[in-house]
Amino acid sequence: MSYIVTVQDAVTAFAPWLEPTDAELDAIESEMPAISAEVELLDAQIMTLDRTPNDVDTQRIRRACRRVLAAHRDRANHNVGTSLPGGAA
């Protein structure tokens, strides 16, 4: 019995364009608090899918929603000082 395997992974596995650039890594790092808050909100919502939410579940969802909003607010306020390309006033 002979096995059929793909060679493409071996050829492109070490291609330099597959690695994220420093700018992309910095963008991911700056978005990480918002991503973590959204994951926490999603976890809180998933826990209540198969049952009626009680008071603790409702508080957990509201708290997670506030953290998402705060993370997006902080990220937006942090980006206010940076200038955008294009020279718009």
PDB file with SEQRES, HELIX, SHEET and CRYST1 records, atoms N, CA, C and O in Angstrom:
SEQRES   1 A   89  MET SER TYR ILE VAL THR VAL GLN ASP ALA VAL THR ALA          
SEQRES   2 A   89  PHE ALA PRO TRP LEU GLU PRO THR ASP ALA GLU LEU ASP          
SEQRES   3 A   89  ALA ILE GLU SER GLU MET PRO ALA ILE SER ALA GLU VAL          
SEQRES   4 A   89  GLU LEU LEU ASP ALA GLN ILE MET THR LEU ASP ARG THR          
SEQRES   5 A   89  PRO ASN ASP VAL ASP THR GLN ARG ILE ARG ARG ALA CYS          
SEQRES   6 A   89  ARG ARG VAL LEU ALA ALA HIS ARG ASP ARG ALA ASN HIS          
SEQRES   7 A   89  ASN VAL GLY THR SER LEU PRO GLY GLY ALA ALA                  
HELIX    1 AA1 GLN A    8  THR A   12  1                                   5    
HELIX    2 AA2 PRO A   16  LEU A   18  5                                   3    
HELIX    3 AA3 ASP A   22  MET A   47  1                                  26    
HELIX    4 AA4 ASP A   55  VAL A   80  1                                  26    
CRYST1    1.000    1.000    1.000  90.00  90.00  90.00 P 1           1          
ATOM      1  N   MET A   1       0.846  -1.175   0.000  1.00  0.00           N  
ATOM      2  CA  MET A   1       0.000   0.000   0.000  1.00  0.00           C  
ATOM      3  C   MET A   1       0.891   1.237   0.000  1.00  0.00           C  
ATOM      4  O   MET A   1       1.803   1.352   0.819  1.00  0.00           O  
ATOM      5  N   SER A   2       0.631   2.137  -0.897  1.00  0.00           N  
ATOM      6  CA  SER A   2       1.391   3.379  -0.928  1.00  0.00           C  
ATOM      7  C   SER A   2       0.479   4.527  -0.487  1.00  0.00           C  
ATOM      8  O   SER A   2      -0.693   4.590  -0.857  1.00  0.00           O  
ATOM      9  N   TYR A   3       1.041   5.418   0.300  1.00  0.00           N  
ATOM     10  CA  TYR A   3       0.291   6.543   0.840  1.00  0.00           C  
ATOM     11  C   TYR A   3       0.481   7.767  -0.046  1.00  0.00           C  
ATOM     12  O   TYR A   3       1.571   8.026  -0.555  1.00  0.00           O  
ATOM     13  N   ILE A   4      -0.589   8.499  -0.214  1.00  0.00           N  
ATOM     14  CA  ILE A   4      -0.527   9.735  -0.982  1.00  0.00           C  
ATOM     15  C   ILE A   4      -0.465  10.882   0.011  1.00  0.00           C  
ATOM     16  O   ILE A   4      -1.348  11.026   0.856  1.00  0.00           O  
ATOM     17  N   VAL A   5       0.556  11.685  -0.087  1.00  0.00           N  
ATOM     18  CA  VAL A   5       0.718  12.824   0.813  1.00  0.00           C  
ATOM     19  C   VAL A   5       0.908  14.076  -0.017  1.00  0.00           C  
ATOM     20  O   VAL A   5       1.353  14.027  -1.163  1.00  0.00           O  
ATOM     21  N   THR A   6       0.560  15.200   0.588  1.00  0.00           N  
ATOM     22  CA  THR A   6       0.757  16.465  -0.123  1.00  0.00           C  
ATOM     23  C   THR A   6       2.152  16.990   0.167  1.00  0.00           C  
ATOM     24  O   THR A   6       2.680  16.835   1.269  1.00  0.00           O  
ATOM     25  N   VAL A   7       2.721  17.599  -0.823  1.00  0.00           N  
ATOM     26  CA  VAL A   7       4.057  18.154  -0.676  1.00  0.00           C  
ATOM     27  C   VAL A   7       3.995  19.656  -0.463  1.00  0.00           C  
ATOM     28  O   VAL A   7       5.008  20.277  -0.140  1.00  0.00           O  
ATOM     29  N   GLN A   8       2.829  20.243  -0.638  1.00  0.00           N  
ATOM     30  CA  GLN A   8       2.718  21.696  -0.575  1.00  0.00           C  
ATOM     31  C   GLN A   8       3.059  22.222   0.814  1.00  0.00           C  
ATOM     32  O   GLN A   8       3.718  23.256   0.923  1.00  0.00           O  
ATOM     33  N   ASP A   9       2.632  21.545   1.878  1.00  0.00           N  
ATOM     34  CA  ASP A   9       2.960  22.010   3.220  1.00  0.00           C  
ATOM     35  C   ASP A   9       4.463  22.031   3.440  1.00  0.00           C  
ATOM     36  O   ASP A   9       4.985  22.957   4.060  1.00  0.00           O  
ATOM     37  N   ALA A  10       5.159  21.026   2.944  1.00  0.00           N  
ATOM     38  CA  ALA A  10       6.603  20.984   3.108  1.00  0.00           C  
ATOM     39  C   ALA A  10       7.288  22.085   2.308  1.00  0.00           C  
ATOM     40  O   ALA A  10       8.323  22.600   2.729  1.00  0.00           O  
ATOM     41  N   VAL A  11       6.729  22.447   1.173  1.00  0.00           N  
ATOM     42  CA  VAL A  11       7.339  23.465   0.325  1.00  0.00           C  
ATOM     43  C   VAL A  11       7.102  24.858   0.894  1.00  0.00           C  
ATOM     44  O   VAL A  11       8.016  25.682   0.914  1.00  0.00           O  
ATOM     45  N   THR A  12       5.881  25.128   1.357  1.00  0.00           N  
ATOM     46  CA  THR A  12       5.545  26.486   1.797  1.00  0.00           C  
ATOM     47  C   THR A  12       5.598  26.667   3.310  1.00  0.00           C  
ATOM     48  O   THR A  12       5.283  27.751   3.800  1.00  0.00           O  
ATOM     49  N   ALA A  13       5.983  25.651   4.057  1.00  0.00           N  
ATOM     50  CA  ALA A  13       5.959  25.760   5.508  1.00  0.00           C  
ATOM     51  C   ALA A  13       6.932  26.809   6.027  1.00  0.00           C  
ATOM     52  O   ALA A  13       6.676  27.418   7.065  1.00  0.00           O  
ATOM     53  N   PHE A  14       8.024  27.032   5.339  1.00  0.00           N  
ATOM     54  CA  PHE A  14       9.039  27.954   5.832  1.00  0.00           C  
ATOM     55  C   PHE A  14       9.131  29.220   4.999  1.00  0.00           C  
ATOM     56  O   PHE A  14      10.148  29.915   5.015  1.00  0.00           O  
ATOM     57  N   ALA A  15       8.068  29.513   4.275  1.00  0.00           N  
ATOM     58  CA  ALA A  15       8.059  30.720   3.451  1.00  0.00           C  
ATOM     59  C   ALA A  15       8.017  31.952   4.356  1.00  0.00           C  
ATOM     60  O   ALA A  15       7.220  31.983   5.294  1.00  0.00           O  
ATOM     61  N   PRO A  16       8.835  32.954   4.110  1.00  0.00           N  
ATOM     62  CA  PRO A  16       8.884  34.116   4.990  1.00  0.00           C  
ATOM     63  C   PRO A  16       7.601  34.955   4.981  1.00  0.00           C  
ATOM     64  O   PRO A  16       7.343  35.672   5.947  1.00  0.00           O  
ATOM     65  N   TRP A  17       6.801  34.888   3.930  1.00  0.00           N  
ATOM     66  CA  TRP A  17       5.593  35.698   3.866  1.00  0.00           C  
ATOM     67  C   TRP A  17       4.459  35.103   4.706  1.00  0.00           C  
ATOM     68  O   TRP A  17       3.413  35.737   4.846  1.00  0.00           O  
ATOM     69  N   LEU A  18       4.635  33.926   5.258  1.00  0.00           N  
ATOM     70  CA  LEU A  18       3.598  33.328   6.101  1.00  0.00           C  
ATOM     71  C   LEU A  18       3.654  33.834   7.538  1.00  0.00           C  
ATOM     72  O   LEU A  18       2.673  33.711   8.271  1.00  0.00           O  
ATOM     73  N   GLU A  19       4.763  34.391   7.945  1.00  0.00           N  
ATOM     74  CA  GLU A  19       4.918  34.892   9.301  1.00  0.00           C  
ATOM     75  C   GLU A  19       4.308  36.292   9.407  1.00  0.00           C  
ATOM     76  O   GLU A  19       4.409  37.081   8.467  1.00  0.00           O  
ATOM     77  N   PRO A  20       3.673  36.608  10.544  1.00  0.00           N  
ATOM     78  CA  PRO A  20       3.132  37.958  10.711  1.00  0.00           C  
ATOM     79  C   PRO A  20       4.260  38.976  10.859  1.00  0.00           C  
ATOM     80  O   PRO A  20       5.318  38.687  11.419  1.00  0.00           O  
ATOM     81  N   THR A  21       4.006  40.154  10.349  1.00  0.00           N  
ATOM     82  CA  THR A  21       4.998  41.223  10.457  1.00  0.00           C  
ATOM     83  C   THR A  21       4.942  41.832  11.850  1.00  0.00           C  
ATOM     84  O   THR A  21       4.024  41.549  12.619  1.00  0.00           O  
ATOM     85  N   ASP A  22       5.906  42.656  12.169  1.00  0.00           N  
ATOM     86  CA  ASP A  22       5.925  43.322  13.469  1.00  0.00           C  
ATOM     87  C   ASP A  22       4.718  44.243  13.631  1.00  0.00           C  
ATOM     88  O   ASP A  22       4.163  44.358  14.724  1.00  0.00           O  
ATOM     89  N   ALA A  23       4.314  44.896  12.548  1.00  0.00           N  
ATOM     90  CA  ALA A  23       3.147  45.783  12.612  1.00  0.00           C  
ATOM     91  C   ALA A  23       1.878  44.982  12.904  1.00  0.00           C  
ATOM     92  O   ALA A  23       1.024  45.417  13.676  1.00  0.00           O  
ATOM     93  N   GLU A  24       1.761  43.805  12.277  1.00  0.00           N  
ATOM     94  CA  GLU A  24       0.588  42.968  12.535  1.00  0.00           C  
ATOM     95  C   GLU A  24       0.580  42.458  13.967  1.00  0.00           C  
ATOM     96  O   GLU A  24      -0.475  42.400  14.599  1.00  0.00           O  
ATOM     97  N   LEU A  25       1.743  42.087  14.484  1.00  0.00           N  
ATOM     98  CA  LEU A  25       1.828  41.638  15.872  1.00  0.00           C  
ATOM     99  C   LEU A  25       1.489  42.768  16.847  1.00  0.00           C  
ATOM    100  O   LEU A  25       0.843  42.537  17.869  1.00  0.00           O  
ATOM    101  N   ASP A  26       1.925  43.985  16.530  1.00  0.00           N  
ATOM    102  CA  ASP A  26       1.583  45.137  17.371  1.00  0.00           C  
ATOM    103  C   ASP A  26       0.082  45.411  17.342  1.00  0.00           C  
ATOM    104  O   ASP A  26      -0.508  45.755  18.366  1.00  0.00           O  
ATOM    105  N   ALA A  27      -0.539  45.258  16.166  1.00  0.00           N  
ATOM    106  CA  ALA A  27      -1.985  45.465  16.060  1.00  0.00           C  
ATOM    107  C   ALA A  27      -2.743  44.424  16.873  1.00  0.00           C  
ATOM    108  O   ALA A  27      -3.727  44.748  17.538  1.00  0.00           O  
ATOM    109  N   ILE A  28      -2.296  43.190  16.823  1.00  0.00           N  
ATOM    110  CA  ILE A  28      -2.931  42.135  17.616  1.00  0.00           C  
ATOM    111  C   ILE A  28      -2.770  42.432  19.099  1.00  0.00           C  
ATOM    112  O   ILE A  28      -3.711  42.272  19.877  1.00  0.00           O  
ATOM    113  N   GLU A  29      -1.588  42.860  19.484  1.00  0.00           N  
ATOM    114  CA  GLU A  29      -1.321  43.170  20.893  1.00  0.00           C  
ATOM    115  C   GLU A  29      -2.212  44.310  21.391  1.00  0.00           C  
ATOM    116  O   GLU A  29      -2.687  44.274  22.526  1.00  0.00           O  
ATOM    117  N   SER A  30      -2.440  45.320  20.547  1.00  0.00           N  
ATOM    118  CA  SER A  30      -3.280  46.439  20.971  1.00  0.00           C  
ATOM    119  C   SER A  30      -4.756  46.047  21.033  1.00  0.00           C  
ATOM    120  O   SER A  30      -5.522  46.657  21.780  1.00  0.00           O  
ATOM    121  N   GLU A  31      -5.164  45.039  20.259  1.00  0.00           N  
ATOM    122  CA  GLU A  31      -6.559  44.594  20.272  1.00  0.00           C  
ATOM    123  C   GLU A  31      -6.828  43.502  21.311  1.00  0.00           C  
ATOM    124  O   GLU A  31      -7.981  43.121  21.513  1.00  0.00           O  
ATOM    125  N   MET A  32      -5.795  42.999  21.965  1.00  0.00           N  
ATOM    126  CA  MET A  32      -5.951  41.860  22.859  1.00  0.00           C  
ATOM    127  C   MET A  32      -6.901  42.110  24.028  1.00  0.00           C  
ATOM    128  O   MET A  32      -7.670  41.203  24.348  1.00  0.00           O  
ATOM    129  N   PRO A  33      -6.909  43.270  24.693  1.00  0.00           N  
ATOM    130  CA  PRO A  33      -7.892  43.474  25.765  1.00  0.00           C  
ATOM    131  C   PRO A  33      -9.333  43.386  25.264  1.00  0.00           C  
ATOM    132  O   PRO A  33     -10.189  42.823  25.947  1.00  0.00           O  
ATOM    133  N   ALA A  34      -9.609  43.932  24.089  1.00  0.00           N  
ATOM    134  CA  ALA A  34     -10.959  43.857  23.527  1.00  0.00           C  
ATOM    135  C   ALA A  34     -11.306  42.420  23.151  1.00  0.00           C  
ATOM    136  O   ALA A  34     -12.435  41.979  23.363  1.00  0.00           O  
ATOM    137  N   ILE A  35     -10.348  41.694  22.599  1.00  0.00           N  
ATOM    138  CA  ILE A  35     -10.594  40.300  22.230  1.00  0.00           C  
ATOM    139  C   ILE A  35     -10.884  39.473  23.469  1.00  0.00           C  
ATOM    140  O   ILE A  35     -11.812  38.664  23.467  1.00  0.00           O  
ATOM    141  N   SER A  36     -10.108  39.661  24.523  1.00  0.00           N  
ATOM    142  CA  SER A  36     -10.320  38.911  25.765  1.00  0.00           C  
ATOM    143  C   SER A  36     -11.675  39.235  26.377  1.00  0.00           C  
ATOM    144  O   SER A  36     -12.359  38.341  26.875  1.00  0.00           O  
ATOM    145  N   ALA A  37     -12.068  40.502  26.345  1.00  0.00           N  
ATOM    146  CA  ALA A  37     -13.368  40.890  26.895  1.00  0.00           C  
ATOM    147  C   ALA A  37     -14.507  40.287  26.081  1.00  0.00           C  
ATOM    148  O   ALA A  37     -15.517  39.863  26.643  1.00  0.00           O  
ATOM    149  N   GLU A  38     -14.349  40.247  24.762  1.00  0.00           N  
ATOM    150  CA  GLU A  38     -15.391  39.654  23.921  1.00  0.00           C  
ATOM    151  C   GLU A  38     -15.497  38.142  24.135  1.00  0.00           C  
ATOM    152  O   GLU A  38     -16.594  37.584  24.098  1.00  0.00           O  
ATOM    153  N   VAL A  39     -14.367  37.484  24.357  1.00  0.00           N  
ATOM    154  CA  VAL A  39     -14.387  36.050  24.655  1.00  0.00           C  
ATOM    155  C   VAL A  39     -15.091  35.800  25.986  1.00  0.00           C  
ATOM    156  O   VAL A  39     -15.859  34.847  26.116  1.00  0.00           O  
ATOM    157  N   GLU A  40     -14.831  36.650  26.963  1.00  0.00           N  
ATOM    158  CA  GLU A  40     -15.486  36.520  28.262  1.00  0.00           C  
ATOM    159  C   GLU A  40     -17.004  36.717  28.127  1.00  0.00           C  
ATOM    160  O   GLU A  40     -17.777  35.993  28.753  1.00  0.00           O  
ATOM    161  N   LEU A  41     -17.423  37.675  27.327  1.00  0.00           N  
ATOM    162  CA  LEU A  41     -18.851  37.888  27.084  1.00  0.00           C  
ATOM    163  C   LEU A  41     -19.466  36.686  26.388  1.00  0.00           C  
ATOM    164  O   LEU A  41     -20.556  36.241  26.750  1.00  0.00           O  
ATOM    165  N   LEU A  42     -18.781  36.170  25.408  1.00  0.00           N  
ATOM    166  CA  LEU A  42     -19.280  35.001  24.688  1.00  0.00           C  
ATOM    167  C   LEU A  42     -19.395  33.793  25.621  1.00  0.00           C  
ATOM    168  O   LEU A  42     -20.364  33.038  25.537  1.00  0.00           O  
ATOM    169  N   ASP A  43     -18.421  33.605  26.503  1.00  0.00           N  
ATOM    170  CA  ASP A  43     -18.493  32.515  27.475  1.00  0.00           C  
ATOM    171  C   ASP A  43     -19.697  32.672  28.394  1.00  0.00           C  
ATOM    172  O   ASP A  43     -20.385  31.696  28.695  1.00  0.00           O  
ATOM    173  N   ALA A  44     -19.950  33.888  28.835  1.00  0.00           N  
ATOM    174  CA  ALA A  44     -21.099  34.142  29.714  1.00  0.00           C  
ATOM    175  C   ALA A  44     -22.413  33.881  28.984  1.00  0.00           C  
ATOM    176  O   ALA A  44     -23.363  33.365  29.574  1.00  0.00           O  
ATOM    177  N   GLN A  45     -22.466  34.231  27.720  1.00  0.00           N  
ATOM    178  CA  GLN A  45     -23.683  33.983  26.947  1.00  0.00           C  
ATOM    179  C   GLN A  45     -23.872  32.499  26.651  1.00  0.00           C  
ATOM    180  O   GLN A  45     -24.998  32.003  26.663  1.00  0.00           O  
ATOM    181  N   ILE A  46     -22.792  31.797  26.388  1.00  0.00           N  
ATOM    182  CA  ILE A  46     -22.881  30.369  26.100  1.00  0.00           C  
ATOM    183  C   ILE A  46     -23.380  29.597  27.316  1.00  0.00           C  
ATOM    184  O   ILE A  46     -24.130  28.630  27.179  1.00  0.00           O  
ATOM    185  N   MET A  47     -22.965  30.024  28.497  1.00  0.00           N  
ATOM    186  CA  MET A  47     -23.391  29.325  29.714  1.00  0.00           C  
ATOM    187  C   MET A  47     -24.901  29.376  29.907  1.00  0.00           C  
ATOM    188  O   MET A  47     -25.469  28.506  30.565  1.00  0.00           O  
ATOM    189  N   THR A  48     -25.549  30.372  29.348  1.00  0.00           N  
ATOM    190  CA  THR A  48     -26.990  30.516  29.557  1.00  0.00           C  
ATOM    191  C   THR A  48     -27.821  29.999  28.388  1.00  0.00           C  
ATOM    192  O   THR A  48     -29.036  30.200  28.370  1.00  0.00           O  
ATOM    193  N   LEU A  49     -27.203  29.344  27.420  1.00  0.00           N  
ATOM    194  CA  LEU A  49     -27.953  28.875  26.259  1.00  0.00           C  
ATOM    195  C   LEU A  49     -28.930  27.762  26.600  1.00  0.00           C  
ATOM    196  O   LEU A  49     -30.032  27.718  26.053  1.00  0.00           O  
ATOM    197  N   ASP A  50     -28.543  26.872  27.490  1.00  0.00           N  
ATOM    198  CA  ASP A  50     -29.380  25.703  27.751  1.00  0.00           C  
ATOM    199  C   ASP A  50     -30.223  25.828  29.016  1.00  0.00           C  
ATOM    200  O   ASP A  50     -30.824  24.847  29.455  1.00  0.00           O  
ATOM    201  N   ARG A  51     -30.273  26.999  29.596  1.00  0.00           N  
ATOM    202  CA  ARG A  51     -31.100  27.197  30.791  1.00  0.00           C  
ATOM    203  C   ARG A  51     -31.563  28.645  30.861  1.00  0.00           C  
ATOM    204  O   ARG A  51     -31.047  29.521  30.167  1.00  0.00           O  
ATOM    205  N   THR A  52     -32.528  28.864  31.699  1.00  0.00           N  
ATOM    206  CA  THR A  52     -33.001  30.232  31.920  1.00  0.00           C  
ATOM    207  C   THR A  52     -31.982  30.964  32.785  1.00  0.00           C  
ATOM    208  O   THR A  52     -31.614  30.466  33.849  1.00  0.00           O  
ATOM    209  N   PRO A  53     -31.520  32.133  32.351  1.00  0.00           N  
ATOM    210  CA  PRO A  53     -30.516  32.854  33.139  1.00  0.00           C  
ATOM    211  C   PRO A  53     -31.068  33.271  34.500  1.00  0.00           C  
ATOM    212  O   PRO A  53     -32.172  33.807  34.595  1.00  0.00           O  
ATOM    213  N   ASN A  54     -30.299  33.022  35.538  1.00  0.00           N  
ATOM    214  CA  ASN A  54     -30.677  33.485  36.873  1.00  0.00           C  
ATOM    215  C   ASN A  54     -30.010  34.840  37.126  1.00  0.00           C  
ATOM    216  O   ASN A  54     -29.406  35.417  36.222  1.00  0.00           O  
ATOM    217  N   ASP A  55     -30.122  35.335  38.335  1.00  0.00           N  
ATOM    218  CA  ASP A  55     -29.583  36.665  38.653  1.00  0.00           C  
ATOM    219  C   ASP A  55     -28.063  36.718  38.488  1.00  0.00           C  
ATOM    220  O   ASP A  55     -27.522  37.710  37.999  1.00  0.00           O  
ATOM    221  N   VAL A  56     -27.387  35.660  38.894  1.00  0.00           N  
ATOM    222  CA  VAL A  56     -25.926  35.638  38.771  1.00  0.00           C  
ATOM    223  C   VAL A  56     -25.510  35.644  37.304  1.00  0.00           C  
ATOM    224  O   VAL A  56     -24.568  36.341  36.926  1.00  0.00           O  
ATOM    225  N   ASP A  57     -26.213  34.863  36.476  1.00  0.00           N  
ATOM    226  CA  ASP A  57     -25.909  34.841  35.047  1.00  0.00           C  
ATOM    227  C   ASP A  57     -26.139  36.207  34.413  1.00  0.00           C  
ATOM    228  O   ASP A  57     -25.340  36.664  33.596  1.00  0.00           O  
ATOM    229  N   THR A  58     -27.227  36.849  34.792  1.00  0.00           N  
ATOM    230  CA  THR A  58     -27.533  38.180  34.254  1.00  0.00           C  
ATOM    231  C   THR A  58     -26.455  39.184  34.642  1.00  0.00           C  
ATOM    232  O   THR A  58     -26.035  39.998  33.819  1.00  0.00           O  
ATOM    233  N   GLN A  59     -26.009  39.128  35.890  1.00  0.00           N  
ATOM    234  CA  GLN A  59     -24.945  40.030  36.329  1.00  0.00           C  
ATOM    235  C   GLN A  59     -23.643  39.737  35.593  1.00  0.00           C  
ATOM    236  O   GLN A  59     -22.915  40.660  35.227  1.00  0.00           O  
ATOM    237  N   ARG A  60     -23.347  38.461  35.376  1.00  0.00           N  
ATOM    238  CA  ARG A  60     -22.124  38.078  34.681  1.00  0.00           C  
ATOM    239  C   ARG A  60     -22.141  38.596  33.238  1.00  0.00           C  
ATOM    240  O   ARG A  60     -21.123  39.075  32.739  1.00  0.00           O  
ATOM    241  N   ILE A  61     -23.276  38.500  32.581  1.00  0.00           N  
ATOM    242  CA  ILE A  61     -23.388  38.981  31.200  1.00  0.00           C  
ATOM    243  C   ILE A  61     -23.269  40.504  31.158  1.00  0.00           C  
ATOM    244  O   ILE A  61     -22.579  41.053  30.299  1.00  0.00           O  
ATOM    245  N   ARG A  62     -23.946  41.185  32.089  1.00  0.00           N  
ATOM    246  CA  ARG A  62     -23.848  42.653  32.107  1.00  0.00           C  
ATOM    247  C   ARG A  62     -22.428  43.117  32.384  1.00  0.00           C  
ATOM    248  O   ARG A  62     -21.941  44.056  31.754  1.00  0.00           O  
ATOM    249  N   ARG A  63     -21.760  42.452  33.334  1.00  0.00           N  
ATOM    250  CA  ARG A  63     -20.378  42.819  33.666  1.00  0.00           C  
ATOM    251  C   ARG A  63     -19.472  42.587  32.461  1.00  0.00           C  
ATOM    252  O   ARG A  63     -18.619  43.422  32.159  1.00  0.00           O  
ATOM    253  N   ALA A  64     -19.648  41.466  31.774  1.00  0.00           N  
ATOM    254  CA  ALA A  64     -18.833  41.178  30.598  1.00  0.00           C  
ATOM    255  C   ALA A  64     -19.109  42.180  29.478  1.00  0.00           C  
ATOM    256  O   ALA A  64     -18.193  42.588  28.764  1.00  0.00           O  
ATOM    257  N   CYS A  65     -20.359  42.570  29.328  1.00  0.00           N  
ATOM    258  CA  CYS A  65     -20.714  43.563  28.303  1.00  0.00           C  
ATOM    259  C   CYS A  65     -20.068  44.914  28.618  1.00  0.00           C  
ATOM    260  O   CYS A  65     -19.582  45.600  27.719  1.00  0.00           O  
ATOM    261  N   ARG A  66     -20.066  45.290  29.891  1.00  0.00           N  
ATOM    262  CA  ARG A  66     -19.408  46.549  30.282  1.00  0.00           C  
ATOM    263  C   ARG A  66     -17.910  46.487  30.024  1.00  0.00           C  
ATOM    264  O   ARG A  66     -17.308  47.486  29.629  1.00  0.00           O  
ATOM    265  N   ARG A  67     -17.297  45.314  30.244  1.00  0.00           N  
ATOM    266  CA  ARG A  67     -15.861  45.179  29.972  1.00  0.00           C  
ATOM    267  C   ARG A  67     -15.562  45.294  28.481  1.00  0.00           C  
ATOM    268  O   ARG A  67     -14.544  45.865  28.092  1.00  0.00           O  
ATOM    269  N   VAL A  68     -16.444  44.754  27.650  1.00  0.00           N  
ATOM    270  CA  VAL A  68     -16.262  44.881  26.198  1.00  0.00           C  
ATOM    271  C   VAL A  68     -16.338  46.343  25.796  1.00  0.00           C  
ATOM    272  O   VAL A  68     -15.489  46.833  25.052  1.00  0.00           O  
ATOM    273  N   LEU A  69     -17.351  47.038  26.289  1.00  0.00           N  
ATOM    274  CA  LEU A  69     -17.498  48.458  25.945  1.00  0.00           C  
ATOM    275  C   LEU A  69     -16.313  49.273  26.446  1.00  0.00           C  
ATOM    276  O   LEU A  69     -15.829  50.160  25.743  1.00  0.00           O  
ATOM    277  N   ALA A  70     -15.843  48.979  27.659  1.00  0.00           N  
ATOM    278  CA  ALA A  70     -14.702  49.704  28.211  1.00  0.00           C  
ATOM    279  C   ALA A  70     -13.433  49.423  27.412  1.00  0.00           C  
ATOM    280  O   ALA A  70     -12.633  50.332  27.188  1.00  0.00           O  
ATOM    281  N   ALA A  71     -13.239  48.190  26.985  1.00  0.00           N  
ATOM    282  CA  ALA A  71     -12.050  47.855  26.195  1.00  0.00           C  
ATOM    283  C   ALA A  71     -12.074  48.565  24.851  1.00  0.00           C  
ATOM    284  O   ALA A  71     -11.047  49.066  24.393  1.00  0.00           O  
ATOM    285  N   HIS A  72     -13.246  48.610  24.212  1.00  0.00           N  
ATOM    286  CA  HIS A  72     -13.347  49.322  22.929  1.00  0.00           C  
ATOM    287  C   HIS A  72     -13.183  50.827  23.131  1.00  0.00           C  
ATOM    288  O   HIS A  72     -12.567  51.499  22.304  1.00  0.00           O  
ATOM    289  N   ARG A  73     -13.722  51.348  24.205  1.00  0.00           N  
ATOM    290  CA  ARG A  73     -13.562  52.777  24.504  1.00  0.00           C  
ATOM    291  C   ARG A  73     -12.093  53.117  24.733  1.00  0.00           C  
ATOM    292  O   ARG A  73     -11.587  54.101  24.193  1.00  0.00           O  
ATOM    293  N   ASP A  74     -11.408  52.299  25.535  1.00  0.00           N  
ATOM    294  CA  ASP A  74      -9.994  52.556  25.810  1.00  0.00           C  
ATOM    295  C   ASP A  74      -9.158  52.481  24.540  1.00  0.00           C  
ATOM    296  O   ASP A  74      -8.243  53.281  24.345  1.00  0.00           O  
ATOM    297  N   ARG A  75      -9.469  51.530  23.689  1.00  0.00           N  
ATOM    298  CA  ARG A  75      -8.725  51.400  22.430  1.00  0.00           C  
ATOM    299  C   ARG A  75      -8.998  52.595  21.520  1.00  0.00           C  
ATOM    300  O   ARG A  75      -8.080  53.105  20.878  1.00  0.00           O  
ATOM    301  N   ALA A  76     -10.248  53.043  21.460  1.00  0.00           N  
ATOM    302  CA  ALA A  76     -10.581  54.203  20.627  1.00  0.00           C  
ATOM    303  C   ALA A  76      -9.918  55.466  21.171  1.00  0.00           C  
ATOM    304  O   ALA A  76      -9.424  56.287  20.398  1.00  0.00           O  
ATOM    305  N   ASN A  77      -9.903  55.628  22.479  1.00  0.00           N  
ATOM    306  CA  ASN A  77      -9.274  56.806  23.075  1.00  0.00           C  
ATOM    307  C   ASN A  77      -7.761  56.763  22.914  1.00  0.00           C  
ATOM    308  O   ASN A  77      -7.118  57.805  22.786  1.00  0.00           O  
ATOM    309  N   HIS A  78      -7.199  55.576  22.920  1.00  0.00           N  
ATOM    310  CA  HIS A  78      -5.757  55.443  22.726  1.00  0.00           C  
ATOM    311  C   HIS A  78      -5.361  55.803  21.296  1.00  0.00           C  
ATOM    312  O   HIS A  78      -4.273  56.331  21.064  1.00  0.00           O  
ATOM    313  N   ASN A  79      -6.241  55.519  20.340  1.00  0.00           N  
ATOM    314  CA  ASN A  79      -5.952  55.788  18.931  1.00  0.00           C  
ATOM    315  C   ASN A  79      -6.243  57.222  18.534  1.00  0.00           C  
ATOM    316  O   ASN A  79      -5.925  57.613  17.411  1.00  0.00           O  
ATOM    317  N   VAL A  80      -6.837  58.025  19.414  1.00  0.00           N  
ATOM    318  CA  VAL A  80      -7.173  59.402  19.067  1.00  0.00           C  
ATOM    319  C   VAL A  80      -5.912  60.218  18.818  1.00  0.00           C  
ATOM    320  O   VAL A  80      -5.891  61.055  17.916  1.00  0.00           O  
ATOM    321  N   GLY A  81      -4.878  59.995  19.588  1.00  0.00           N  
ATOM    322  CA  GLY A  81      -3.646  60.775  19.456  1.00  0.00           C  
ATOM    323  C   GLY A  81      -2.827  60.402  18.246  1.00  0.00           C  
ATOM    324  O   GLY A  81      -1.963  61.178  17.839  1.00  0.00           O  
ATOM    325  N   THR A  82      -3.057  59.259  17.660  1.00  0.00           N  
ATOM    326  CA  THR A  82      -2.265  58.857  16.491  1.00  0.00           C  
ATOM    327  C   THR A  82      -2.849  59.481  15.238  1.00  0.00           C  
ATOM    328  O   THR A  82      -4.064  59.631  15.105  1.00  0.00           O  
ATOM    329  N   SER A  83      -1.972  59.838  14.334  1.00  0.00           N  
ATOM    330  CA  SER A  83      -2.435  60.462  13.096  1.00  0.00           C  
ATOM    331  C   SER A  83      -2.661  59.407  12.037  1.00  0.00           C  
ATOM    332  O   SER A  83      -1.955  58.399  11.987  1.00  0.00           O  
ATOM    333  N   LEU A  84      -3.646  59.641  11.191  1.00  0.00           N  
ATOM    334  CA  LEU A  84      -3.953  58.730  10.115  1.00  0.00           C  
ATOM    335  C   LEU A  84      -3.251  59.177   8.846  1.00  0.00           C  
ATOM    336  O   LEU A  84      -3.067  60.375   8.633  1.00  0.00           O  
ATOM    337  N   PRO A  85      -2.856  58.233   8.000  1.00  0.00           N  
ATOM    338  CA  PRO A  85      -2.212  58.638   6.751  1.00  0.00           C  
ATOM    339  C   PRO A  85      -3.202  59.319   5.822  1.00  0.00           C  
ATOM    340  O   PRO A  85      -4.405  59.063   5.887  1.00  0.00           O  
ATOM    341  N   GLY A  86      -2.702  60.167   4.976  1.00  0.00           N  
ATOM    342  CA  GLY A  86      -3.556  60.831   4.000  1.00  0.00           C  
ATOM    343  C   GLY A  86      -3.639  62.323   4.218  1.00  0.00           C  
ATOM    344  O   GLY A  86      -4.101  63.041   3.331  1.00  0.00           O  
ATOM    345  N   GLY A  87      -3.211  62.813   5.359  1.00  0.00           N  
ATOM    346  CA  GLY A  87      -3.168  64.242   5.604  1.00  0.00           C  
ATOM    347  C   GLY A  87      -4.525  64.899   5.782  1.00  0.00           C  
ATOM    348  O   GLY A  87      -4.656  66.105   5.569  1.00  0.00           O  
ATOM    349  N   ALA A  88      -5.542  64.132   6.170  1.00  0.00           N  
ATOM    350  CA  ALA A  88      -6.856  64.735   6.374  1.00  0.00           C  
ATOM    351  C   ALA A  88      -6.816  65.568   7.650  1.00  0.00           C  
ATOM    352  O   ALA A  88      -6.167  65.196   8.628  1.00  0.00           O  
ATOM    353  N   ALA A  89      -7.507  66.681   7.628  1.00  0.00           N  
ATOM    354  CA  ALA A  89      -7.498  67.568   8.791  1.00  0.00           C  
ATOM    355  C   ALA A  89      -8.582  67.198   9.770  1.00  0.00           C  
ATOM    356  O   ALA A  89      -8.721  67.842  10.810  1.00  0.00           O  
TER     357      ALA A  89                                                      
END                                                                             
